[in-house]
């Protein structure tokens, strides 16, 4: 993507409580009375372009955008955050990978890069996601099953062996122990010759949605948000190309929410992190340019496109009018998309290829910055190499054969798409109003309250229940599940994780523990616990020291549990 700045809107004398869901096309962007089309044309022509003919298969030349203002790259960025969008650079094509030991996943990473992938996306196994070592009693039978097992810096070094971390963008999907894994990544990069300033990528680090939907939390919400802000502060100072939090609606949607709930809850969490970082002493423009988002792309094609367009518009208005952001890039919502895993069916799994293709097209037409396409066999097991390659090829067909990347926001101006965009914003605004009321004017406090009183969990559960009732009643058709069920042979090959994976991982962990300096480990863990007791201290340097001493993830988690405690979700009646 082009990183060109665009002119920003004037700052109001007094910030509004929050912007209303108004027609963005009627709102002026700039104090300058220049023609928006002329300004867009100038910025569009100045942006670098891909070396490809921007014309139809019949040879008809295409403009970079059609319709009226606001144009792509102009506030409130409804039509895209860059003037030239995919004409300058295609979205990053990420494929989620992670299984078995770190060495196993390293081989898959290399094959995906050889097949044309342009970024890595790492899935961790359940013990790692929960901050537990592979020899923890709760890890039995789960090691390497749903992702890669990472216990110590040795595993992280194996995971990225012979991959230049200064030249590849990496995404890591982990939340509760995100700071620990990030510390491991930094030390691995430095040992392989890369500098912190050159590292690019994203770590999810979105703990609020864990309490709302995915449930992979460790500590209570408030100390957990402190860990998020510590990483934001640290990367702002040390890793200028890194995205320290990917605010994730994906898992909210996978838990059963509606598209409007996904939009509203996700952006509310984003606003909460902004408020937390500002309260920690950061200027909004110091960190907001590197916040990113992660959305689901489900099967309702036009609803998804409206959701993405509304998300950009809402974020731009709130960041400018409520939080006082001045840098235009702070107003630009950048997002990764993954096709909807929850929509995949174990019945007739090859049909999932069609589902994924439609969902991927919605993400592209909605202006995503990076995209992961699910493999057709993921309802059965971790993807096979063949299935992962088909998922990548789906993106490549989208990029190079369909013409979808030739024009920015090609559906903009459609009465239906514009109405859907407005409706998504209207529904999200009602959620923001409720959270402000809960938080006495603070979205952060409103989110805390919504977690504590079961608001988020209840809303998502109600939406999931309504959907399942419609499917069970036959009012909503799922091809291959409740209609058109003939032809399901059930003979799809799946990836097999051998039982010796856990044995090999435990042997590796035991070897590290025998060979390391126990005094250094204990001293580093003691410092981590002491620093955790002082809210003013950033914990990232202590995490890095622990990693260098070969402390394990589980040991660092235990040190923090002694200070922060653990979280148990209250019952929702």
C-alpha positions in Angstrom: 0.0 0.0 0.0 1.1 3.6 -0.6 1.8 5.5 2.6 1.1 8.9 1.2 -0.5 11.4 3.6 -3.7 13.1 2.6 -5.0 16.5 3.7 -6.7 16.3 7.0 -9.9 18.0 8.2 -9.9 21.0 10.5 -10.1 20.4 14.2 -13.3 21.5 16.0 -13.0 23.9 18.8 -14.6 21.4 21.2 -14.6 17.7 20.6 -18.0 16.2 20.2 -19.3 13.4 22.5 -19.2 11.3 19.4 -20.0 11.8 15.7 -23.5 11.1 14.5 -24.3 8.6 11.8 -24.6 11.3 9.1 -24.1 11.2 5.4 -20.3 11.4 4.9 -20.8 12.7 1.4 -22.3 15.9 2.7 -19.6 16.7 5.2 -16.7 19.0 4.2 -13.2 17.5 4.6 -10.9 20.5 4.3 -10.9 24.2 4.8 -9.5 24.5 1.3 -12.0 25.1 -1.4 -10.2 22.9 -3.9 -12.0 20.4 -6.1 -12.0 17.0 -4.4 -11.7 15.3 -7.8 -8.8 17.4 -8.8 -7.0 16.8 -5.5 -7.6 13.0 -5.8 -6.3 13.0 -9.4 -3.1 14.7 -8.4 -2.5 12.3 -5.5 -3.5 9.3 -7.7 -1.1 10.3 -10.5 1.8 10.8 -8.0 1.4 7.3 -6.5 3.5 4.5 -8.0 1.6 2.0 -10.0 1.9 -1.8 -10.6 3.2 -2.8 -14.0 0.0 -4.2 -15.4 -2.6 -3.0 -17.9 -5.5 -1.3 -16.1 -8.1 -2.3 -18.6 -10.8 -4.9 -19.2 -10.2 -8.2 -21.0 -11.7 -6.4 -24.1 -9.1 -3.7 -23.9 -11.4 -1.0 -22.4 -9.2 1.4 -20.3 -10.3 2.0 -16.8 -10.1 5.0 -14.5 -8.8 4.5 -11.0 -12.2 5.4 -9.5 -15.7 6.2 -10.6 -18.4 8.3 -9.0 -18.2 11.4 -6.8 -16.6 12.6 -3.6 -15.3 11.7 -1.2 -12.7 9.9 -3.2 -10.4 7.2 -2.0 -7.7 8.6 0.3 -10.0 11.5 1.4 -11.7 11.9 4.7 -13.7 10.0 6.0 -12.0 7.3 3.9 -15.3 5.4 3.2 -14.0 4.6 -0.3 -10.6 3.5 0.8 -7.6 4.9 2.7 -5.3 5.4 -0.3 -5.9 7.4 -3.5 -4.7 4.6 -5.8 -5.6 1.6 -3.6 -4.6 -1.7 -5.4 -3.2 0.0 -8.4 -0.1 0.8 -6.3 0.2 -2.4 -4.4 -2.0 -5.5 -4.0 -3.2 -6.5 -0.6 -0.8 -8.7 1.4 -1.7 -12.3 0.8 -1.3 -14.1 4.2 -1.9 -17.8 4.8 -2.4 -18.9 8.4 0.0 -21.7 9.3 1.0 -23.4 12.5 1.1 -27.1 13.5 3.3 -29.5 15.5 6.7 -28.3 16.4 8.3 -25.1 15.4 10.5 -26.9 12.9 7.3 -28.4 11.3 5.7 -25.0 10.9 9.0 -23.5 9.5 8.8 -25.9 6.6 5.2 -24.9 5.9 6.2 -21.2 6.1 8.9 -21.7 3.5 6.5 -23.6 1.1 3.9 -20.8 1.4 6.5 -18.2 0.6 7.8 -20.2 -2.4 4.2 -20.5 -3.6 3.9 -16.7 -3.8 2.7 -15.7 -0.3 3.7 -12.2 0.6 3.4 -12.4 4.4 3.5 -15.0 7.2 0.7 -15.5 9.7 1.4 -17.8 12.6 -1.2 -19.9 14.6 -0.1 -21.1 18.0 -1.4 -24.2 19.8 -3.8 -23.9 22.7 -1.3 -24.3 25.5 0.8 -21.4 24.0 -2.3 -19.3 23.6 -3.1 -19.8 27.3 0.4 -19.0 28.5 1.1 -22.6 29.5 4.2 -24.7 28.8 3.8 -28.0 26.9 4.4 -30.0 30.0 1.6 -28.3 32.0 -1.1 -30.9 33.0 -3.8 -29.0 31.0 -1.6 -29.2 27.9 -1.9 -33.0 27.7 -3.1 -34.0 24.2 -3.1 -30.4 22.9 0.5 -29.8 22.1 0.9 -28.8 18.5 -2.7 -29.8 17.6 -4.3 -26.5 16.7 -1.2 -24.6 16.0 2.5 -24.5 16.7 3.9 -25.1 20.2 6.2 -22.4 21.5 7.7 -22.7 25.0 11.0 -20.9 24.8 13.2 -18.7 22.6 14.6 -22.0 21.1 11.2 -22.7 19.6 10.9 -19.2 18.2 14.3 -19.5 16.6 13.3 -22.8 15.0 10.1 -21.3 13.8 11.8 -18.6 11.8 15.0 -20.4 10.9 16.5 -19.3 7.6 13.7 -16.6 7.1 14.9 -13.0 7.1 12.7 -11.2 9.6 13.7 -7.8 8.3 12.4 -8.6 4.8 9.1 -10.5 5.6 6.0 -9.2 7.3 4.8 -11.5 10.1 1.4 -11.7 11.8 1.1 -13.6 15.1 -2.3 -14.4 16.5 -1.9 -14.5 20.2 -3.4 -12.3 23.0 -3.0 -13.1 26.7 0.8 -13.9 26.4 1.3 -11.5 23.5 4.1 -9.6 25.3 6.0 -12.8 25.9 5.8 -14.0 22.3 6.7 -10.5 21.1 9.8 -10.5 23.3 10.7 -13.9 21.9 10.3 -12.6 18.3 12.5 -9.5 19.0 15.3 -11.6 20.5 15.1 -14.1 17.7 15.3 -11.3 15.1 18.3 -9.7 16.8 20.2 -13.0 17.1 19.6 -13.5 13.4 21.0 -10.1 12.5 17.8 -8.0 12.1 17.3 -4.7 13.9 14.2 -3.8 15.7 13.6 -0.8 13.5 13.4 -3.1 10.4 10.8 -5.5 11.8 7.4 -5.3 10.2 4.2 -7.1 11.0 1.4 -7.4 13.6 0.7 -9.1 16.8 -2.9 -9.5 17.7 -2.7 -8.5 21.4 -6.4 -7.7 21.5 -7.4 -8.9 25.0 -10.7 -7.2 25.3 -12.4 -9.4 22.7 -11.1 -12.5 24.6 -13.5 -11.6 27.5 -16.3 -10.9 25.0 -15.9 -13.9 22.6 -12.9 -16.1 22.3 -12.2 -16.8 26.1 -8.4 -17.1 25.8 -7.7 -14.8 28.7 -5.3 -15.3 31.7 -5.4 -12.2 33.9 -8.3 -9.9 34.8 -9.2 -7.2 32.3 -7.5 -4.2 33.8 -3.9 -5.6 34.2 -4.4 -7.3 30.8 -5.1 -3.9 29.2 -2.0 -2.6 31.0 0.0 -5.3 29.1 -1.5 -4.1 25.8 -0.6 -0.5 26.5 2.9 -1.5 27.5 3.4 -3.1 24.1 2.0 -0.1 22.4 4.4 2.2 24.2 7.4 -0.1 23.6 6.8 -0.6 19.9 6.1 3.1 19.4 9.6 3.8 20.8 11.5 0.8 19.4 9.7 -0.8 16.4 8.3 1.9 14.2 7.1 -0.5 11.5 5.3 -2.8 13.9 1.5 -2.9 14.6 1.3 -3.6 18.4 -2.4 -4.5 18.4 -4.8 -5.9 15.8 -8.2 -5.1 17.1 -10.1 -8.2 16.1 -13.8 -8.5 15.2 -13.0 -11.8 13.5 -13.4 -13.9 16.7 -16.5 -11.9 17.8 -18.1 -12.9 14.5 -17.0 -16.5 14.8 -18.6 -16.6 18.2 -22.0 -15.8 16.5 -22.4 -12.1 16.4 -24.1 -10.2 13.6 -22.1 -8.1 11.2 -23.3 -4.9 12.9 -22.3 -6.3 16.3 -18.8 -7.3 15.0 -18.4 -3.7 13.7 -19.6 -2.0 16.8 -17.8 -4.2 19.4 -14.6 -4.1 17.4 -14.4 -0.3 17.0 -15.5 0.1 20.7 -12.5 -2.0 21.7 -10.3 0.1 19.4 -11.5 3.3 21.1 -10.9 1.7 24.5 -7.3 1.0 23.6 -6.9 4.6 22.4 -8.2 5.9 25.7 -5.9 3.5 27.7 -2.8 4.5 25.7 -3.6 8.2 26.1 -4.1 7.7 29.9 -0.7 6.0 29.9 0.9 9.2 28.6 1.0 8.8 24.9 -0.1 11.4 22.4 -2.8 9.9 20.1 -0.7 10.6 17.0 2.3 8.8 18.5 0.6 5.4 18.2 -2.7 5.6 16.3 -1.0 5.4 12.9 0.0 1.8 13.7 -3.2 0.4 15.1 -4.7 -2.1 12.8 -7.9 -4.1 12.7 -8.9 -7.6 11.8 -12.4 -8.3 10.4 -14.3 -11.4 9.3 -15.6 -11.8 5.8 -18.8 -13.8 6.0 -21.2 -15.0 3.2 -23.6 -12.0 3.1 -21.7 -10.3 0.3 -23.1 -6.7 0.4 -23.5 -6.6 4.1 -19.8 -7.3 4.5 -18.8 -4.6 2.1 -21.0 -2.1 3.9 -19.4 -3.1 7.2 -15.9 -2.4 5.9 -16.9 1.0 4.4 -18.7 2.0 7.6 -15.7 1.0 9.8 -13.4 3.4 8.0 -15.9 6.2 8.2 -16.6 5.7 11.9 -13.0 5.4 12.8 -12.0 8.5 10.9 -14.7 10.7 12.6 -14.1 9.5 16.1 -10.3 9.8 15.9 -10.6 13.3 14.6 -13.6 14.7 16.5 -13.4 12.8 19.9 -9.7 11.9 20.3 -8.2 14.9 18.6 -5.9 13.1 16.1 -4.2 15.5 13.8 -2.1 13.2 11.6 -4.3 12.0 8.6 -2.8 8.5 9.0 -4.2 8.3 12.5 -7.7 8.6 10.9 -7.1 5.8 8.4 -8.5 2.4 9.5 -6.2 -0.3 8.1 -7.5 -3.9 8.4 -6.7 -7.5 7.7 -9.5 -9.8 6.7 -10.0 -13.5 7.0 -12.7 -15.5 5.4 -15.3 -16.9 7.8 -14.1 -20.2 9.3 -17.4 -20.6 11.0 -19.1 -20.7 7.6 -17.1 -23.7 6.5 -18.9 -27.1 6.5 -17.5 -30.6 7.2 -20.2 -31.8 4.7 -19.1 -31.6 1.1 -16.0 -29.6 2.1 -15.0 -28.8 -1.6 -18.0 -26.4 -1.6 -16.1 -24.3 0.9 -13.8 -23.2 -2.0 -16.8 -21.4 -3.5 -17.7 -19.8 -0.1 -14.2 -18.6 0.4 -14.0 -17.1 -3.1 -17.2 -15.1 -2.5 -16.0 -13.9 0.9 -12.5 -13.0 -0.4 -14.1 -10.9 -3.2 -16.2 -9.0 -0.6 -13.0 -8.2 1.3 -11.2 -7.0 -1.8 -14.1 -4.9 -3.0 -14.4 -3.5 0.6 -10.8 -2.3 0.5 -8.8 -4.7 2.8 -5.1 -4.2 3.3 -4.3 -7.9 3.7 -6.3 -11.1 3.4 -6.2 -14.7 4.6 -8.3 -17.2 2.7 -9.4 -20.3 4.6 -8.6 -23.7 3.3 -11.6 -25.9 2.3 -10.7 -28.7 4.8 -10.5 -26.5 7.9 -13.8 -27.7 9.3 -12.2 -31.2 9.5 -8.6 -30.5 10.6 -5.6 -28.2 10.1 -5.2 -27.6 6.4 -3.3 -29.9 4.2 -0.6 -28.4 2.0 -2.8 -28.9 -1.1 -5.7 -27.1 0.5 -3.5 -24.2 1.7 -2.2 -23.8 -1.8 -5.7 -23.7 -3.3 -6.6 -21.0 -0.7 -3.6 -18.9 -1.8 -4.4 -19.5 -5.5 -7.9 -18.1 -4.8 -6.4 -14.8 -3.8 -4.0 -14.8 -6.8 -6.9 -15.4 -9.2 -8.8 -12.5 -7.5 -5.8 -10.3 -7.9 -4.7 -11.1 -11.5 -7.6 -12.4 -13.4 -10.8 -10.8 -12.2 -10.1 -7.1 -12.6 -11.2 -6.5 -9.0 -7.9 -4.7 -8.2 -8.2 -2.2 -11.1 -10.7 0.3 -9.6 -11.0 1.5 -6.1 -14.4 1.0 -4.4 -16.1 -0.2 -7.6 -19.4 -0.6 -5.8 -19.4 2.9 -4.4 -22.4 4.9 -5.4 -24.7 1.9 -5.6 -27.9 2.9 -3.7 -27.9 -0.5 -2.0 -24.2 -0.4 -1.0 -24.5 3.2 0.3 -27.6 2.4 2.2 -26.0 -0.6 3.8 -23.0 1.4 4.8 -25.2 4.0 6.5 -27.2 1.3 8.2 -24.1 -0.4 9.5 -23.0 2.9 11.0 -26.4 3.6 12.5 -26.6 0.3 14.2 -23.0 0.7 15.5 -23.9 4.1 16.9 -26.6 2.6 19.2 -24.0 0.3 20.7 -21.5 3.2 21.3 -24.3 5.2 23.0 -25.0 2.3 25.3 -21.3 1.8 26.2 -20.8 5.5 26.9 -23.8 5.3 29.3 -22.3 2.3 31.0 -18.9 4.0 31.3 -20.2 7.5 32.3 -18.8 9.0 29.2 -15.7 6.7 28.8 -15.8 3.9 26.1 -13.0 2.1 28.0 -14.9 2.1 31.2 -18.0 1.1 29.3 -16.2 -1.9 27.8 -15.0 -3.0 31.2 -18.6 -2.7 32.5 -20.0 -4.6 29.5 -17.5 -7.4 30.2 -18.4 -7.5 33.9 -22.2 -7.4 33.5 -22.3 -9.9 30.6 -23.5 -7.4 28.0 -21.2 -8.6 25.2 -21.5 -12.3 25.9 -25.3 -12.0 26.1 -25.6 -10.0 22.8 -23.4 -12.5 20.9 -25.2 -15.5 22.4 -28.6 -14.1 21.4 -27.5 -13.5 17.8 -26.0 -17.0 17.5 -29.2 -18.6 18.9 -31.4 -16.7 16.4 -29.2 -17.8 13.5 -29.2 -21.5 14.6 -32.9 -21.5 15.0 -33.3 -20.2 11.4 -30.9 -22.9 10.1 -32.7 -25.7 12.1 -36.1 -24.5 10.8 -34.8 -24.5 7.2 -35.5 -20.8 6.8 -31.8 -20.2 6.2 -30.2 -22.6 3.7 -26.7 -23.9 4.3 -25.7 -25.9 1.2 -24.8 -29.4 2.0 -26.0 -29.1 5.6 -29.8 -28.6 5.5 -30.3 -28.7 1.8 -28.6 -30.2 -1.3 -27.0 -32.8 0.8 -26.5 -35.5 -1.9 -22.9 -36.3 -2.9 -21.2 -36.1 0.5 -18.8 -39.0 0.4 -16.8 -38.1 3.5 -13.5 -39.1 2.1 -11.6 -35.8 2.2 -7.9 -36.4 3.1 -6.9 -34.4 6.3 -3.7 -33.4 7.9 -2.5 -35.8 10.6 -0.6 -34.7 13.6 1.5 -37.6 14.8 1.5 -38.5 18.6 5.3 -38.1 18.7 4.9 -34.3 18.2 4.1 -33.9 21.9 7.0 -36.3 22.9 9.5 -34.3 20.8 8.3 -31.0 22.2 8.6 -32.2 25.8 12.1 -33.5 25.1 13.1 -30.1 23.7 11.7 -28.2 26.7 13.4 -30.5 29.2 16.7 -30.1 27.4 16.5 -26.3 27.5 15.7 -26.5 31.3 18.7 -28.7 32.0 21.2 -26.6 30.0 20.2 -23.1 31.0 21.5 -21.1 33.9 18.9 -21.5 36.7 20.1 -18.5 38.7 19.7 -16.2 35.7 16.2 -17.5 35.0 15.1 -17.0 38.6 16.6 -13.5 38.8 14.8 -12.5 35.5 11.5 -13.9 36.7 11.9 -12.1 40.1 12.5 -8.8 38.3 9.4 -9.4 36.1 7.2 -9.9 39.1 8.7 -6.8 40.8 8.1 -4.6 37.8 4.5 -6.0 37.5 3.8 -4.6 40.9 4.6 -1.0 39.7 1.9 0.2 37.2 4.3 2.9 36.0 6.9 0.4 34.7 6.8 -0.9 31.2 7.2 -4.7 31.4 8.6 -5.3 27.9 12.3 -4.9 29.0 11.7 -7.5 31.8 10.1 -9.9 29.3 13.1 -9.6 27.0 15.5 -10.3 29.8 13.5 -13.4 30.8 13.6 -14.6 27.2 17.3 -14.1 26.9 17.7 -16.1 30.1 15.7 -19.0 28.5 12.8 -18.6 30.9 9.7 -20.4 29.5 6.4 -18.9 28.6 4.7 -20.7 31.4 7.2 -19.5 34.0 6.7 -15.9 32.9 2.9 -16.3 33.0 3.1 -17.8 36.6 5.3 -14.9 37.7 2.6 -12.5 36.6 -0.3 -14.5 38.0 1.3 -14.0 41.4 0.9 -10.3 41.0 -2.2 -9.9 38.7 -4.2 -12.9 39.7 -6.3 -14.9 37.2 -9.7 -14.2 35.7 -12.9 -16.3 35.9 -15.9 -15.3 33.8 -18.9 -14.4 35.9 -22.1 -16.4 35.2 -24.5 -14.8 32.9 -28.2 -15.5 33.7 
